[in-house]
């Protein structure tokens, strides 16, 4: 993040940390350019426009010379011309201040999900087959009848490949689970998925509860 309002930067950093999003901030545009050039692990840039040294609109083309990193403009300047120029110069989104940090988190989530590499099929020892392109999951070669929320939950369990998935991660990862949903609702959806799997194979419990954290897929 390139933001010279350090109080706002801290608020955003603290808020996004709750969603497992780590933020590094600098109030210097040129330092931000240097950071982008030397660290290729940054996945998204939050950019203020009214900055010392150089205006954010002038900074965007310089960023684009070095990186294709997604850019969300975060600015108190609500002139439509600023928005148009920012998008034309290579920004991906424009969020006028003041805004609720929840909206920023949602836009970050949407951009990163849109740009995530697509893996058409993921198989897990031939027990589960995940088809991301068609948004379908088969279990033991039988197609599961899942709601979109259930699909997202089981998809994440498969993608973690036996790793534990926190209940909060299911809410964060899915566009079909409301952020206001209680963690209890996740338990209910997990129960429905278990029943659908058990209709095919009653001999084994494939989704294990991890006390106090969430769930993991057991093969």
PyMOL commands that set and color helices and strands:
alter all, ss='L'
color gray80, all
select helices_A, chain A and resi 6-17+29-38+56-66+80-88+101-115+148-159+167-173+183-198
alter helices_A, ss='H'
color red, helices_A
select strands_A, chain A and resi 44-47+70-75+93-96+121-124+128-131+136-139+142-143+165-166+207-210+214-217
alter strands_A, ss='S'
color yellow, strands_A
deselect
rebuild
show_as cartoon
